[in-house]
Amino acid sequence: MPEYERATGAPLSGALPGIDTTTPAVVLKFDQNVMHHGGLGVIRSLGRLGVPVYGVHEGPWAPAASSRYLQGRCFWQPSPDDADRVLAGLAALAGRIGQRAVLIPTDDAGAIFLAEHGDELRSSFLFPGPPRELPRQLAGKYSLHELCGRLGVPCAQAAVPGSLDAAREFAAGAGFPLVAKLTTPWRDGSGKLRSTSILADEAALDACYRACDRGGAGLMLQEFIPGGPGQDWFFHGYCDASAICRPAFTGVKERSYPAHAGLTSLGRSTPNPRLRDQVTGLLARLSYRGILDLDLRWDARDEQYKLLDFNPRLGAQFRLFVDSAGVDVAIAQYLDLTGQAIPDGDQVSGRGFLVENYDPIGALGYWRSGELGPRAWAASLRTVDETAWFARDDLRPFGLMCLRMGLRLATRPLQRRGASREDGASREDSASRPAGAGGGGPRYAAGRAAGGASRRTAGGASRRTAGGASPGGQHRPPTTPELNARQGPQRTHKEETKV
């Protein structure tokens, strides 16, 4: 295993020597949750290797937009339903970058858009080509359930009730608690409704059904599979053009937010050959291509892993998983799409990953149910190798995250009266959007990596965070002369221009 430099456990140096990093990468984000940490993980993972990384962000105050590893930032909140505007905006961004780039979506809407509308972008971007209809089918909660039934894949019982009486009838058969999911969370989850909830009783069921009915959102009810420590699993991997999944990682979800039914707030890398082989076999049958993130639960009643969710894109906690060669799924996709071999490596076992802003809140749910005490929670923090936001070599995103979470907590009473998602973008996000965001065109600003490059070129010292150098003792390389010539004079990260 290479020698790793620690920034809260992240493998930063000694990995993947000699790879070609001249092809840029673009992190695409449609989801309006400004606190999404998966994109930041990609920016850091590729940026530490020396890849010029560009990001799509809500505005300059989005925490990920402040990363030192960004070469450029596109402030834009496009709607994936307006295909022509999205295609035009991405084409303009490609022209601004000046060369073909690897394109990595971080949400379901982005993966679906590229599968269904991406042919026009192939001359400007590199991205996988799964069957056109597959990402939408996999991301849809009930369409996934139907697909599992056709393929004989173990899954939980589920139904889409057409009336409140039908919902109560399903609950009478399945029993409480029940899991409630939005059938198309990439569309319906943009409002007040939580994409996944646990319903404890009939009153909660009635309230959930009526809220979805008022919001015009599709609702799927799913049986609650009894769980416990070590029974919630997830799978992350990357499939090449031949649907061969490598790398393939398995891990245990130790805590989530909300408790038992949300995103991973504390996860552990745990090799599971049986589960790995089960999932990779399914991926081959589907002819799947690209990055994926699956949630599964071990059902002790029939001793099977039940597939709960299939996310046809990068999982927010993907940085939990690296192999002994230093490869994660984002690096694997970058190498494969740029024609480079993915080195062989074994999954690094035991790594812990923590989402700092969500785990303390999620832990309260486990504490209320008697599953977690303060000492056990504190002890679990000592087993963490990497965090979603804090990194010694890239501190600004963590600071902005803390500021935004503090503001969110301070304004929570107003948010409850207003129209903000509890786990998504809140009202203060709109105040940080520059003109041209949302329905308008994208605006471009240079990133801190570009600013650092220009300062070094002028002979100034580069800014260093604790820990000093970047991977291998080298600092982020300056922009190539060719890209400088195309982009014109370097701008500071505060300057914005229309793409």
N, C-alpha and C positions, 0 to 999 in steps of 0.2 A: 504494500500500500504506500502511495506517495506520502511524503511528509507534509502535513497540513498546518497552515497558519490559522490561528483561531480569531475570528471576530464573532463572538458568541458561538463558537463551534463550527462556523462555516468553513468548508474546504476552500482556501483562497489561493494557495501557492503550491507549486510542485506538480500540479495536475495538467495533463494534456499539453506537453511541450511541443512546439513546432507546428501547431495547427495554423491554417490560413484563416485569419480573422478580418480580411479586407472587405468581405460582403457585409453590408449593414443589416440590421434587424429592426423591425417596427413592431411595437407592442400595441395591438388594437383593442380598444375597450368601448363597448356600447353601454354597458351597465352603468347606471347613474350613481352607484354606490361609491362615493369618493374615498371610503375607507377600505376598499378592496386591496388586499395585500399581494395577490398573486402576480399582478403586473410588476410590482416592485421587485419581487423575487427574480423575474426574468431579466429585468434591467441590471440587477446586481450580478446575476449568474453569468450572463454574456458579457457585461461590461468589464468584469474582473479579468476576463480572458483577453480583453482588448478589442472586442467587437464594437463598432460604432452603433449605438442603440438610440432609436427615436421612439417617443411615446405619445399616445393620444390621451389627453387629460381633460378634466372638466374645466380647469382654470389654473392659474399660477399658484394658488394656495392649496391645490391638491397635494397631499404629502409625497406621493411618488414622484411628482413633477420636480421635486427639489433634489433628487438623487444626484450625486456627483458623477455617476456613470452614464448620464444622459448626454448624448451628442446634440440632440434637438428635441423640442417639445411642440406638439400640435394641440392647441387649445380648441376643443371641438366636442360637441355632444350630438352627433348625428343620430337620426332615427333610422333603424334598419328597415323600416317600412317604406322609406323614400329611397328606393334603390338607385335611381338616377343621380340624386344628390350625393349619396355615399360614394358611388363609383367616380363621380366627378371630383369629389374631395380627395379620395385616395389617389387618383391620377395626378392631381395637383401636388400632393405630398410627395409622390414618386418623382415628379419633375423637380421638386425642391431638393430632394436627396441627391438626385443626379445619377443614380445607378440602381440596378435591380437589387431588391432587398428581401430578406426572409420576413414573412408576415406571420405573427403569432397572435391569434385571438385569445382573450382571457375569459370569455363568457359564451354562453350558449348562442346568443343572438349573433355574435361574430362568426362562430363556427357554422351556423346555419346559413348565414349570408354568403360566406365564401363558397360553400358547397352549391348553393343555388344560383349565385350571380357572379362567381369568381372568374369565369372564363375570360371576361374582358380585362381582367387584371393580371393575367399570366405573363404578359410581356414586361410588367413592371415589378412583380412580386413573385417570390417562391413560397408555395404552401402546398400541403398535401391535397390529394384529390380523391376523397372517399366517394362512394356512390351518391349521386345528387340528393336523393331523398333520405338517406340514412341518418345524418345528424339530427334532422327534425324529428324523425321517428324515435330515435334514442333519447333525445332530450325531453320529449313529451312524456308525461308520467303515465298516462293510460295507454298511449300507443306503445310504450316500452312493455307494459304489462301484457298487452295483446301479442307483441312479438315474442315475449318469453313463453307464452302459451303455445304458440305455433312451433317454437324450436325446442320445447321441452326443457327450458331453463327454470330451475327452482326459483320461485318468487312468492311474495306474500299475496293473500287474497285481496282483491280490490274491486271497486265499482265506481261508476260515475252516476250518481243518483239524479234522476230527472225531476224529482220533487222532494219536499221535506219529508213526506211520508215514506218515500223510497229510501231516503237517508236513514230514517229511524228503523226501517225494516232491516237494512244492512247492519246497523249497529246491534239490533236484537240478535242477529245471527253470529256476528263476529265478537260481540262483547266490548266493553270499555276496559282500558282506554283504547281510543282509535287514533290513527294517524290521518291528518287531513293535508292534502297537497294540492296546489294549483296545477292544473293539467298542463298549462303552458307558462311556466314561471318567468321565462324571459320576456313575456309580453304582459301578463297580468300582475307580475310582481313589482311593477314600477310604481304602484300606488301605495295605499295603506296596508294592503293585505300581506301577511307573512306567507312565504312560499311553502313552509312546512310547519305544522302545529300538532301538538298532542291534545286530544279532546278527552277530558276526564269523565264527562257525564253527558246526559241528554241536553242539559241547558247549554253547555259549551257547543254541542253539535248544532243545536238550533241557531245559536248566535253566529257560528261560523258559516252555516249554510245561507243565512239571510244576508250576511255581509258579502259573500261571493255573489249572491243573486243581485244585490244592489249594485255591485261593481261590475257586473257582466263578466265575471271570471269563472272559468271552468273549475269544478271542484271534484277531486278524486278522494274517496275514502279507502283506507288501507288498514288491514288488520295489524295490530301491534304484536310483533313477535317478542316474547319474553326474552330479555337480555340479561347482561351482567358483565362483570369485569372480564375483558379478553374476548368478548363475543361480537363486538362491532369492528368490522374490518373494512379496509379500503385497498384499492388496487390502482396503481399509476403505471403507465407505460407509454411507449411510442412504437407505432407500427409503420414500417416502411411501405414502399409501393407494392410489395408482394404480400402485405398483411402479416409479415413476421414481426412479432413484438419483441423488441430489444432496445433498451432495457425493460425489464418487467419487475415491479416492486410491489410488495405487500406490507401492510402495516395495521396496527391496532389503534382505533380511535378511543382514547382513554377518557376524554371529556369533550363536550360540544356545547355550543351556544346557539339556541336555547338547549338546556339539558336534555339529552336523549334524542333530540330531533333537529339538530342544526349543524352548522359548519364546525369543523374540527377546531377546537381551541387548544387541545393537547393531544399529540399523537406520538406513536412510537414505531420505529422501523423494525418489523418482525418478519423474517423470511417464513413463508408458508408454501412449500412446494405443491401441496395438493390444491390449494386455492389458485396459485399461479398457473398450474397446468389447466385447471378448469376454465379460467378466464381466457388464457391465450388460445385454447381450443375454440372458444366462442368467437373470439376476434377473427380467427381464420375463417370460420363459417360465414361471418358477416362481410368478409373482404374489407375490414376496417383499415383505414390509413390515417395516421396522425396521432396526436397526443390524446390521451383519455384518462378519466378519473371515475372510478366506480365505488359505490358504497354497498356493502353486503353485511348481513348479520347471520351468525351461526344460530340455527334453530335446533335446540337440543331435543325437541319433540320428535323430529324425524332425522336428526343428525345430518342436516344439509346446510350449505351456505346459500342463503336466499338473496338474490339480487334486488336491491331496493332502488338504486338510482344509477343511471349511466350518463355521465357528463362527457359529451364528445369534444372536449377541449381541455385546456390546462386546468388542473385543480389548484385552488388557492394555496394549499399546503404542500405543493410539489417539492419544495426545498427540504422537506423532511428526508427525502430519498436521494442518495447518491451511491454510486458504486465505488469499488476500490480503485478505479481509473479516474475518479473525479467527475463522472458523467451523471447528469440528471436528465429529465425528459426534455427540457428546453435545449440543452446542449446537444442531446442526441438528434433532435429535429434539425437544429442548425447544421450539424455536421453532415447529416444525410442529404439535406436539400442542397447543400453546397458541394456535393460530390466527394465528401471525405468519409473515410471509414470510421465507424463507431468502434472505439477500442473495447476489447473484452474486459470485463470486470465483474466482481461479485458484489451483491447488495451488502452495504455496510449495515450491520445489525445493531440495534439498540439505540440508534440516534433518537433524540427527543426534539420535538418542534412545538413551540408555544406561540399563541397569538395573544400578545400582551393586553390589548384593549378589550378582548372578549372573554378570556379565561376567568378573570376574577368575577365577572358577572355570571358566566355560566356555572362557576363553582358554587354560587349561592343556591342554584337549583338542586345540586347534588347534596349540599348541606341541609337544605330543608327536608329532603327525603331521607336523611340519615345515612347517606352513602359516603360522606366526606366530612372530615373535621379539619379545623385550622392547622393542626400539626401535620396531618397527612397531605394537605394542600401545599404547605410550605416545603415539606420533604420532596414532593413531586417536582417542584421548581428547580431543585438542585440536580435533577437528572436531565435538564434541558440542554441540548447542544446548540440549537439555533432558534432564533426568534423571528417573528414576521417583520418587525419594524426596527428593532435596535440592532445596529452593527457598528462596531468601533470605527470602521473605515468609511462609514456613510451615515452620519448622525442626524442630518437635517430632517429626513423623513420621520424619524422617531419624534423629534421635537415638535414638528407640525401635527403629527398624529395626537400627541398629548394635548396640544392647544385646542385642537378641534374636539377631542373627546371632552375636555373641560368645558368648552362652550356648549356642547350638546347636553351635558349633564345640567349645566346652569339654566338652560332654556327648556328643559324637559317639560315643565308644566305648560309652556306655550305650544310645544310640539304636540302635546296630547290634544290640545284644542284645535290645532291646525291640521295640516295635511302632509305630515312628514313620515316617511318610513322609519320605524324604530331601528332597523338593521341596515338601512340604506342611506341614500343621500338626504340630508336634512335641509331645512330652509336656509341655513346660513350658506349652503353650497352655492345657491343662486347668486348671492352677493359677490362671490369671487369669480363669477364667469365674466370674461372679457366680452366686449362687443364682438359679435360674429359667432359666439358660441351658440349651442342649441340648434335652432333652425337655420342659422346663417352659415357662412362658409368658415372653414378652419383658419386659425391664425397660428403663425409659426414663431417660435422664439428659440434661440440657441440654448443649449443645455450647459450645465456647469462643466462638462467634459470639454466642450468646444471653447468655453471661456478660459479654462485651464490651459488648453493647447495654445491659444493665442498668447497668453501671458508667458508660457515657457518659450515660445518662439521669439518673443521680444526680449528674452533673457531674464525675465523675472522668475522668482522661485515659485513653484507650485504650492498650492495650499495642501496641507497634510492633516489628516485626522489622527487620532490616537492609533498607534500601530504603524504609522508612517507609510511605508510603501504598499503598493498594490501587488497582485500576484507575482511571485518569483522575484520580489524586490524591485520590480520595475513599475514606474508610474504609467498612468493612462497615456497611450501614444497620441501625438498630435494628429489632427486631421490631415489626410494626405494632400499634397499640393494640387492634385487633380480636383478633389472635392472643394478645396478652398477656391480654386479658380472658378468653379461652377457657382459656388455660393456667394462669391464676392467677399468684401471685407467682413471679418468676424464681428459678431455683435455680442454684447454682454447678455447674460441670461435674463435680464429685465426688458430687453428690447423685443418688440413684437412686430411682425409684418404679415400682411395677407399672403397666404400661400399662393 
